Amino acid sequence: MDLTSEQKSRRAKEIIDDPVFIEMIDTARTHIVTQWNLTDFDQSAYREALYHRGRALDEVLRGLRTFVTDWAMDQSRNKKGRE
């Protein structure tokens, strides 16, 4: 199903503001940091994997925020163009 930019923006905002989603992200991030702190000095590959998991969480959040801000910028541009 293809969504419009507005639909994507609204849905992304709903997800970002969803308390269950926020809790899941916070729990996942806490788990990553805890596991990182429990690694031994010779577990660099595991620490790197944990790092990439954290970056993946950041990328998901960044993507959702991008949908929201892109739509807001489009609306602003359209509004200025009509004036």
C-alpha positions as CSV (number, residue, x, y, z in Angstrom):
1,M,0.0,0.0,0.0
2,D,1.4,3.4,-1.0
3,L,0.9,6.1,1.5
4,T,1.0,9.8,0.8
5,S,3.7,12.0,2.4
6,E,1.0,13.3,4.8
7,Q,-0.1,9.8,5.8
8,K,3.5,8.7,6.4
9,S,4.1,11.8,8.5
10,R,1.0,11.3,10.6
11,R,1.7,7.7,11.1
12,A,5.4,8.4,12.0
13,K,4.3,11.0,14.5
14,E,1.9,8.5,16.1
15,I,4.7,5.9,16.4
16,I,7.2,8.4,17.8
17,D,4.6,9.5,20.4
18,D,3.4,5.9,21.2
19,P,4.3,5.1,24.9
20,V,4.7,1.4,24.1
21,F,7.2,2.2,21.3
22,I,9.1,4.6,23.5
23,E,9.3,2.0,26.2
24,M,10.5,-0.6,23.8
25,I,13.2,1.7,22.4
26,D,14.3,2.6,25.9
27,T,14.4,-1.0,27.1
28,A,16.3,-2.1,24.0
29,R,18.8,0.7,24.5
30,T,19.2,-0.1,28.2
31,H,19.8,-3.7,27.3
32,I,22.5,-2.8,24.8
33,V,24.3,-0.6,27.2
34,T,24.1,-3.2,30.0
35,Q,25.4,-5.9,27.7
36,W,28.2,-3.6,26.5
37,N,29.2,-3.0,30.1
38,L,29.3,-6.7,30.9
39,T,31.6,-7.6,28.0
40,D,35.1,-8.8,28.7
41,F,38.1,-7.0,27.1
42,D,38.5,-9.7,24.5
43,Q,34.9,-9.5,23.2
44,S,35.4,-6.6,20.8
45,A,33.3,-8.3,18.1
46,Y,30.4,-8.5,20.4
47,R,30.8,-4.9,21.5
48,E,30.9,-3.9,17.9
49,A,27.7,-5.8,17.2
50,L,26.1,-4.1,20.2
51,Y,27.2,-0.7,18.9
52,H,25.6,-1.5,15.5
53,R,22.3,-2.5,17.3
54,G,22.3,0.9,19.0
55,R,22.9,2.7,15.7
56,A,20.1,0.7,14.1
57,L,17.7,2.0,16.8
58,D,18.9,5.5,16.1
59,E,18.4,5.1,12.4
60,V,14.8,3.9,12.9
61,L,14.1,7.0,15.0
62,R,15.8,9.3,12.6
63,G,13.8,7.8,9.7
64,L,10.5,8.4,11.5
65,R,11.5,12.0,12.5
66,T,12.4,12.6,8.8
67,F,8.9,11.7,7.6
68,V,7.5,14.2,10.1
69,T,9.9,17.1,9.4
70,D,9.8,16.5,5.6
71,W,6.0,16.9,5.6
72,A,6.2,20.0,7.8
73,M,8.7,21.6,5.5
74,D,6.6,20.7,2.4
75,Q,3.6,22.3,4.1
76,S,5.6,25.4,4.9
77,R,6.9,25.7,1.3
78,N,3.4,25.2,-0.1
79,K,2.0,27.8,2.2
80,K,4.7,30.4,1.2
81,G,4.1,29.6,-2.4
82,R,0.4,30.4,-2.1
83,E,1.1,33.8,-0.5
